[in-house]
């Protein structure tokens, strides 16, 4: 059986054997345990599941020093970044506890029996219920917030769905540690055995997706990886929902007015954004559209200067480093594309290092390949002449998680035209900001049309829970057989009764 090895990306050397790859028999046992746990996890009810999520957050934060140390050794992301990510992870677990207690996620709806223009109507009551065991694939670039204890796991557990996570090979030791912490805490909260499971290895991931107990799949990763999982799902006798976050260019538009008012600030801020976390953010700005002329020159010169000052950075894996080096070099050699600036070379060789790169092109001759995502610290500046050329360039861009407009003070005309062009392409439109960083909140959405995601509800924000629920209608049901939230006297959550939205206390 193949060992699962933890590697130090700063040196490229293997550090420890974490586990053996999970065998097909072990995967099946975990899936069957998750299926057996599903009724008991649902029966815990909203309040006890909320307490479970809060206990998981507390347990992870109690081991903060250990978790951050191992995660930093495995990812080279730095203690500051990882401490922030652990805080975020605890916050989103607690946020879903709030979602459970507030209750509107259930979409409880009651239509009493009565006469309608179509004739008599029976008593109808609808509620969202857990979909069943969920497979979650941890992301390489977020070892906590999008991994074993991440948003997919938090929202699935909140929904009442057991979770089996496929640990990412970039940080298996971190995954195993946080899993062990969470399982112990879950037991202490009264969660059923099997509510959480963990597998290691590529084949184990394939076996997990193919197991009949799994009712949905959450994935954050490459388009190629997502398509491979979709093929496996399509081969099942009962295909299940796949919720993937896959690829994103995240274009930034700088208007002439913005360039004239704060060109240097925008230039340096954009470089800080595309080099953050070694450019390994799904929201990294990969294409920056800057106007021609003197004001735009200020933006570009500031970007070039900031790129030259940027140090070499450590990427997560050998595969990411190899892909970055090859792809960034190929982009620089495209017709009409030139390398505008490079960051500092590493002081010593070894490890999975990358030098930040800033490319340049004209909107009138921009090759379509420049609009494809390159994972790592690279971005392209594209100069445009006028609104027509700008909008034509945006029409070439693929759909993304985000799109950003940097505008002048009080400017609305050109930004309005840009937003009309961008809204069909992006799930989040930013103004006068930078796309890296995704706040966890009720209003947040972290998706966009394919290839950024393939679903309406994504892994960040409270609507993430909607992925792991399905509607059930109870027709003519006696009160004693209804879920509590659908009974006549229940007032603890918002409900729509005979077409009227009613909130607690109203």
C-alpha positions in Angstrom: 0.0 0.0 0.0 1.3 3.4 -1.0 2.5 5.8 1.8 1.0 9.3 2.1 4.0 11.6 2.5 4.1 15.1 3.9 6.6 17.4 2.1 8.2 20.7 3.0 7.7 23.0 0.0 10.5 25.3 1.2 13.0 22.5 0.6 11.2 20.1 -1.5 12.1 17.3 0.9 9.8 14.6 2.3 9.4 15.1 6.1 7.1 12.3 7.3 4.8 9.5 6.4 1.3 10.6 7.5 -0.8 7.5 6.6 -1.2 4.8 4.0 -3.5 5.5 1.1 -7.0 4.5 2.0 -8.0 1.2 0.4 -11.2 0.6 -1.5 -12.5 -1.5 1.4 -11.7 1.3 3.9 -13.4 3.9 1.7 -16.5 1.7 1.5 -16.6 1.2 5.3 -16.4 5.0 5.8 -19.2 5.6 3.3 -21.4 3.0 4.9 -20.7 4.5 8.4 -21.7 7.9 7.1 -24.9 6.5 5.6 -25.7 4.8 9.0 -25.0 8.1 10.8 -27.3 10.2 8.6 -30.6 9.6 10.5 -29.0 10.3 13.9 -27.2 13.4 12.7 -30.5 14.8 11.3 -32.3 13.8 14.5 -29.9 15.9 16.6 -32.0 18.8 15.4 -31.0 22.3 14.7 -29.9 23.3 18.2 -27.7 20.3 18.9 -26.1 20.6 15.5 -25.4 24.2 16.1 -23.8 23.3 19.4 -21.7 20.7 17.5 -20.4 23.3 15.1 -19.5 25.6 17.9 -17.7 22.8 19.7 -15.7 22.0 16.6 -14.6 25.6 16.3 -13.6 25.7 19.9 -11.6 22.5 19.6 -9.7 23.7 16.5 -8.8 27.0 18.1 -7.7 25.3 21.3 -5.1 23.5 19.2 -4.2 26.7 17.2 -0.4 26.5 17.9 -0.1 22.9 16.7 -2.4 23.4 13.7 -0.6 26.5 12.5 2.8 25.1 12.9 2.1 21.9 10.9 0.2 23.8 8.3 3.0 26.3 7.8 5.6 23.5 7.6 3.5 21.8 4.9 2.4 24.9 2.9 4.9 27.7 3.5 2.0 30.1 3.7 3.3 31.7 6.9 2.0 31.8 10.5 0.2 35.2 10.0 -1.8 34.0 7.0 -2.6 30.6 8.6 -3.6 32.1 12.0 -6.1 34.3 10.0 -7.3 31.3 8.1 -7.9 29.3 11.3 -9.8 32.3 12.7 -11.9 32.3 9.6 -12.5 28.6 9.8 -13.9 28.9 13.4 -16.0 31.9 12.3 -17.7 30.1 9.5 -18.5 27.1 11.7 -20.1 29.5 14.2 -21.9 31.3 11.4 -23.6 28.1 10.4 -24.6 27.6 14.0 -26.4 30.9 13.7 -28.0 29.8 10.4 -29.4 26.7 12.1 -30.9 28.7 15.0 -32.4 31.4 12.7 -34.0 28.7 10.6 -35.0 30.4 7.4 -32.7 28.1 5.4 -35.4 25.4 5.8 -37.7 27.5 3.6 -40.6 26.2 5.7 -43.8 26.8 3.7 -47.4 26.0 4.6 -50.5 26.2 2.3 -53.6 25.2 4.2 -56.3 23.3 2.6 -58.9 25.5 0.9 -60.6 26.7 -2.2 -58.6 28.2 -5.0 -59.4 29.5 -8.5 -58.2 26.0 -9.7 -60.5 24.2 -7.3 -60.0 22.6 -3.9 -56.4 22.5 -2.6 -55.1 19.9 -0.1 -53.0 20.8 2.9 -49.4 21.2 1.6 -46.3 21.8 3.7 -42.8 22.0 2.3 -39.4 21.8 4.1 -35.8 21.3 3.0 -34.2 18.1 4.4 -30.7 16.7 4.3 -29.6 15.1 1.0 -27.4 12.5 2.7 -23.7 11.8 3.0 -21.5 14.3 1.2 -18.0 13.8 -0.2 -15.8 16.9 0.2 -12.4 17.4 -1.6 -10.0 19.6 0.3 -8.3 22.4 -1.7 -4.5 22.8 -2.0 -4.4 26.5 -1.3 -6.4 26.7 1.8 -5.4 23.9 4.2 -8.1 24.9 6.7 -10.8 27.2 5.4 -11.4 25.1 2.2 -10.2 21.7 3.5 -11.2 19.2 6.2 -12.8 21.8 8.6 -13.8 24.2 5.8 -17.0 25.7 4.4 -18.1 22.6 2.6 -17.8 20.5 5.8 -19.4 23.2 7.9 -22.4 23.7 5.7 -22.9 20.0 5.1 -22.9 19.2 8.8 -25.2 22.1 9.4 -27.6 20.7 6.9 -27.5 17.4 8.7 -25.3 15.5 6.2 -22.4 13.3 7.3 -19.1 14.2 5.6 -16.3 12.1 4.2 -13.3 14.3 3.2 -10.7 13.5 0.7 -7.5 15.0 2.1 -5.4 17.1 -0.3 -1.9 15.7 -0.9 -0.4 19.2 -0.4 -1.1 19.1 3.3 -1.9 15.5 4.5 -0.5 16.0 8.0 -2.5 19.2 8.6 -5.6 17.3 7.3 -5.0 14.4 9.6 -4.4 16.6 12.6 -7.5 18.7 12.3 -9.6 15.6 11.4 -8.5 13.9 14.6 -9.3 17.1 16.6 -12.7 17.3 15.1 -13.6 13.7 15.6 -12.8 13.8 19.2 -14.8 17.0 19.7 -17.8 15.6 17.7 -17.9 12.5 20.0 -18.0 14.8 23.0 -21.0 16.7 21.4 -23.0 13.5 21.0 -22.6 13.3 17.2 -23.0 9.8 15.8 -20.0 7.7 14.8 -19.5 8.1 11.1 -20.6 11.7 10.9 -17.0 12.6 9.9 -14.6 10.5 7.8 -11.3 11.1 6.0 -9.6 9.4 3.1 -6.1 9.8 1.6 -5.0 9.1 -2.0 -6.2 9.8 -5.6 -7.8 6.4 -6.0 -9.6 6.8 -2.7 -11.1 10.0 -4.0 -12.4 8.2 -7.1 -13.8 5.4 -4.9 -15.4 7.9 -2.7 -17.2 9.7 -5.5 -18.4 6.4 -7.0 -19.8 4.9 -3.7 -23.6 4.7 -3.8 -23.9 6.1 -0.2 -22.5 9.5 -1.4 -25.3 11.8 -2.4 -23.4 15.0 -3.3 -19.8 16.1 -4.0 -18.1 19.4 -3.1 -14.9 20.2 -4.8 -12.4 23.0 -5.0 -9.6 22.6 -7.5 -8.7 22.6 -11.2 -11.0 22.3 -14.2 -9.2 19.1 -15.1 -9.8 17.6 -11.7 -13.4 18.7 -11.7 -14.1 17.2 -15.1 -12.5 13.9 -14.0 -14.8 13.8 -11.0 -17.8 14.6 -13.2 -16.9 11.7 -15.5 -17.0 9.4 -12.5 -20.3 10.8 -11.3 -21.8 10.3 -14.8 -20.7 6.6 -14.8 -22.7 6.0 -11.6 -26.1 4.3 -12.0 -27.5 7.3 -10.0 -25.5 10.5 -10.8 -25.4 12.9 -7.9 -25.0 16.7 -7.7 -21.4 18.0 -8.1 -20.6 21.4 -6.7 -17.3 22.6 -8.1 -15.2 25.7 -7.8 -12.7 25.4 -10.6 -11.0 28.3 -12.4 -11.1 32.1 -12.5 -9.3 34.9 -14.3 -10.9 37.7 -12.2 -10.5 40.7 -14.6 -9.8 44.2 -13.2 -10.9 47.3 -15.2 -9.1 50.6 -14.4 -11.0 53.6 -15.9 -9.2 56.6 -17.2 -10.6 58.7 -14.3 -9.4 56.2 -11.7 -5.9 56.1 -13.3 -5.7 59.9 -13.2 -6.7 60.1 -9.6 -4.8 57.3 -7.9 -2.8 55.4 -10.5 0.2 54.5 -8.3 -2.1 53.3 -5.5 -4.0 51.1 -7.9 -0.9 49.7 -9.5 0.8 48.7 -6.3 -2.5 47.4 -4.7 -3.1 45.2 -7.7 0.4 43.7 -7.5 -0.1 43.1 -3.8 -3.3 41.3 -4.7 -1.9 39.0 -7.5 1.2 38.1 -5.4 -0.8 37.5 -2.2 -0.3 33.9 -1.0 2.2 33.4 -4.0 -0.7 34.0 -6.4 -2.5 30.9 -5.2 -5.8 32.5 -4.6 -8.8 31.5 -6.7 -9.6 35.3 -6.7 -6.2 36.4 -7.9 -6.5 39.3 -10.5 -5.1 37.7 -13.6 -6.0 40.3 -16.2 -5.8 44.1 -15.6 -7.2 46.4 -18.2 -5.5 49.8 -18.1 -6.2 52.8 -20.4 -3.6 54.0 -22.8 -2.1 57.4 -22.2 -0.1 59.1 -19.5 -2.5 58.3 -16.6 -2.5 54.7 -17.5 1.3 54.8 -17.7 1.4 55.7 -14.0 -0.6 52.6 -13.1 1.6 50.3 -15.3 4.9 51.8 -14.0 3.7 51.3 -10.4 2.8 47.7 -11.2 6.2 47.1 -12.8 8.1 48.6 -9.9 6.1 46.7 -7.3 6.7 43.4 -9.3 10.4 44.0 -9.4 10.4 44.5 -5.6 8.4 41.3 -5.0 10.5 38.4 -3.6 10.5 34.9 -5.0 7.8 32.9 -3.4 7.2 29.3 -2.4 4.4 27.4 -4.1 2.5 24.6 -2.5 3.6 21.6 -4.5 6.1 20.5 -7.1 3.3 20.1 -9.6 2.0 23.7 -9.1 5.6 25.0 -9.4 6.2 23.1 -12.6 2.9 24.2 -14.1 3.5 27.8 -13.2 7.0 27.9 -14.7 5.9 26.3 -17.9 2.6 28.2 -18.3 4.0 31.7 -17.4 6.9 31.2 -19.9 4.5 30.1 -22.6 2.2 33.1 -22.0 5.2 35.5 -22.3 6.1 34.0 -25.7 2.7 34.5 -27.2 2.5 36.9 -30.2 1.8 40.4 -28.9 2.7 39.6 -25.3 5.9 40.7 -23.6 7.3 40.4 -20.1 7.1 43.7 -18.4 8.7 42.9 -15.1 10.0 40.1 -13.0 10.4 39.8 -9.2 13.6 39.0 -7.4 15.3 35.7 -8.1 15.5 33.3 -5.0 18.6 33.6 -3.0 19.1 29.9 -3.0 17.7 27.1 -5.1 15.6 24.3 -3.8 12.0 23.9 -2.9 9.0 24.9 -5.0 9.9 28.5 -5.7 8.4 30.9 -8.2 9.4 34.4 -9.4 6.5 36.9 -9.8 5.9 37.9 -13.4 4.0 40.8 -14.9 3.1 40.5 -18.6 1.9 43.2 -21.0 -0.3 43.2 -24.2 -2.6 45.5 -26.2 -6.3 45.0 -26.1 -6.5 45.2 -29.9 -4.2 42.2 -30.3 -4.7 40.3 -27.1 -4.4 36.5 -27.7 -7.2 34.5 -26.2 -4.6 32.3 -24.3 -3.9 35.3 -22.1 -7.4 35.0 -20.6 -6.7 31.5 -19.3 -5.9 31.1 -15.6 -2.3 30.5 -14.6 -2.1 29.4 -10.9 0.7 31.4 -9.2 2.1 34.9 -9.0 1.6 36.1 -12.6 -0.8 38.7 -14.0 -1.2 40.5 -17.4 -1.7 44.2 -18.0 -3.7 44.9 -21.2 -3.8 48.5 -22.5 -7.0 49.7 -24.2 -8.0 52.7 -26.3 -11.5 53.8 -25.5 -14.7 52.2 -24.3 -15.3 50.2 -27.4 -12.0 48.5 -27.3 -12.3 47.9 -23.6 -15.7 46.2 -23.9 -14.4 44.1 -26.9 -11.6 42.8 -24.7 -14.0 42.0 -21.8 -16.1 40.0 -24.3 -13.1 37.7 -24.8 -12.7 37.0 -21.0 -14.1 33.8 -19.6 -16.5 33.8 -16.7 -14.9 34.3 -13.3 -15.6 34.3 -9.6 -15.0 38.1 -9.5 -14.7 41.1 -11.6 -13.4 44.5 -10.4 -14.0 48.1 -11.4 -11.6 50.8 -10.3 -13.4 54.1 -11.0 -12.9 57.8 -10.4 -14.7 59.6 -7.6 -18.4 59.8 -8.4 -17.9 58.3 -11.9 -20.9 56.3 -13.1 -21.1 56.3 -17.0 -18.2 54.1 -18.0 -18.4 52.0 -14.8 -22.0 51.4 -15.6 -21.2 50.1 -19.1 -18.4 47.9 -17.7 -20.7 46.4 -15.0 -23.3 45.6 -17.7 -20.6 43.7 -19.6 -19.2 42.0 -16.5 -22.4 41.0 -14.6 -23.1 38.0 -17.0 -19.5 36.8 -16.4 -19.0 37.1 -12.7 -20.5 36.1 -9.4 -19.1 39.1 -7.4 -18.5 42.6 -8.8 -16.2 44.8 -6.8 -15.7 48.5 -6.8 -12.5 50.3 -5.9 -11.1 47.2 -4.1 -9.1 44.1 -4.7 -10.6 40.7 -5.3 -8.4 38.5 -3.1 -10.1 37.9 0.2 -13.7 36.6 0.5 -15.6 37.7 3.5 -17.8 35.0 5.2 -21.3 36.5 5.6 -25.0 36.2 4.9 -24.7 38.2 1.8 -21.6 36.6 0.3 -21.5 34.5 -2.8 -18.4 32.7 -4.1 -19.3 31.5 -7.6 -19.9 32.4 -11.2 -20.8 30.9 -14.5 -18.6 28.0 -15.8 -15.7 27.5 -15.6 -15.5 29.4 -12.3 -18.2 27.2 -10.7 -21.1 25.0 -11.9 -23.7 25.8 -9.2 -26.0 28.5 -8.0 -25.0 28.1 -4.4 -21.3 27.9 -3.5 -18.9 27.2 -0.7 -18.8 30.7 0.9 -21.8 32.5 2.5 -24.8 31.1 4.3 -26.5 29.9 1.1 -23.8 27.2 0.9 -26.1 25.1 3.0 -28.6 25.0 0.2 -26.4 22.6 -1.8 -26.9 19.8 0.6 -30.6 20.0 1.1 -33.6 18.9 -1.0 -37.3 19.8 -0.7 -40.0 17.4 0.6 -43.7 18.2 0.5 -46.0 16.7 3.2 -49.6 16.5 1.8 -52.5 16.0 4.2 -50.1 14.9 7.0 -51.4 14.6 10.6 -49.8 17.1 12.9 -48.0 14.4 15.0 -46.2 13.1 11.9 -44.9 16.5 10.7 -41.5 18.0 11.4 -41.8 20.4 14.3 -41.1 23.4 12.0 -44.2 22.6 9.9 -46.7 22.1 12.7 -49.4 24.7 13.2 -48.3 26.1 16.5 -44.6 26.4 15.8 -43.3 30.0 15.7 -39.5 29.6 16.2 -38.4 30.3 12.6 -39.5 32.4 9.6 -42.2 30.6 7.6 -44.5 31.4 4.7 -48.0 30.6 5.6 -50.7 30.8 2.9 -48.4 33.1 0.9 -47.6 35.4 3.8 -44.1 35.5 5.2 -44.3 35.3 9.0 -41.3 35.9 11.3 -41.0 34.8 14.9 -42.9 37.1 17.2 -45.1 38.4 14.4 
